[in-house]
Amino acid sequence: MATLDQDILLSRARLALDATAIGQAMLEGDHDEARFRAHLLRTDAADLGFDDTAHAALRVIAHLPPGEAPKVGIGRAMLHLTDTLHIPD
């Protein structure tokens, strides 16, 4: 059981690093990179069974349309994404 908990913790930590990379790319104005990272995070989260995180990543993707500036609400979408990465009690 302790191994499973450690695996979940490490998986969530890796996803949190991916979310950080999305934010950093947006701060640098590299919206293509942010979109790419969000797609990777969504896929990884779905593969791990973290449906709430995968859905939140999809919301981020929806706020990053190709060839356009991020839509209003991207900050809220990112906050929601990071909120899903907490370790449940």
Residue, then its C-alpha position, 0 to 999 in steps of 0.5 A: m500500500a505504501t508503494l501505491d501511495q508513493d507512486i501516486l505522490l510521484s505521479r502528481a509531482r511530475l504532473a505539477l512540474d508539467a503544469t509549471a512548464i505550461g505557466q513558464a511557457m505562457l509567461e515567455g509568450d510561447h503559446d505553442e509550447a504551452r499548448f503542447r505541454a498542456h496536451l502532454l499533461r492531459t494525456d499523462a493524467a488520463d493514462l494515470g486515471f486522474d480524470d479531474t486533472a485531465h479535464a482541467a488540462l483540457r480546459v487550459i487547452a481550450h483557452l489556448p487556441p492555435g494562432e491566437a493569444p490566450k483567451v480570457g479565463i486562462g489564469r482561472a483555468m490554470l489555477h483550477l488545473t493546479d488545484t487538481l494536483h493536490i494530494p488527497d487526504 
